[in-house]
Each structure stands twice: as structure tokens, then as C-alpha cells.
């Protein structure tokens, strides 16, 4: 008797697919940047490089190679952490879309923390 009737939850599954695709995309982008930074390629997304004045950029150009490699590795570790956060948010979507807000909120808080670490001027 119920054959052919719609249950009205099609939008729910479509939203799950779209949100999952967005989170997987963000995971892949962060992971790709992490791999390139780990191999000392691409920009170093750190505050001291992005917000440097002309004088600071000249000073950074003359810094020792070991220090620049350490900055690359640090940026890569943060990027991998953010990628895992988005991946865990995706797993939250798979588990249940109603729980996605907890996963997204957790991922957002952790991503903000990781980015604040990344853009800190004085790292030890």
C-alpha cells in the first residue's frame, strides 16, 4: 500500500550528501597542503610570513634553512590536524545528520585553536 509514497526525508539525505562532500573537500585540501608543506614546497601559512612588512620579509629571506624547514614542518602539522578535524566532522555526518552540529562545532573550535597556534607570532 505504501509503494511509491515518499517519506519526505529526501531533502535530509541530500543535505547529508552535500555536507559530506564539502567536508571531504576541505579534508583533501588541508591534507594536500600538509603534504606539500611537509616536503618544503608552497607557501608557509604562518603569521610571520603572511603579515610581515617589507623589512621583515627581507630578514626572513636571510634566515637559516633549518629554521625555514622547521616552520614548514610546523605548518604541515597544523594542516594535518585541521584535515583530521574535518574528517571527523564527516564521520559525524555519516553517523547521523542530527549529530552533525556537535561534530561541526567541535571541528570548528579545534580548527580555530589550530589556526590561532599557526598564526601566533611567538612560537617556542
Beta strands, then each sheet from edge to edge (+ up, - down):
end
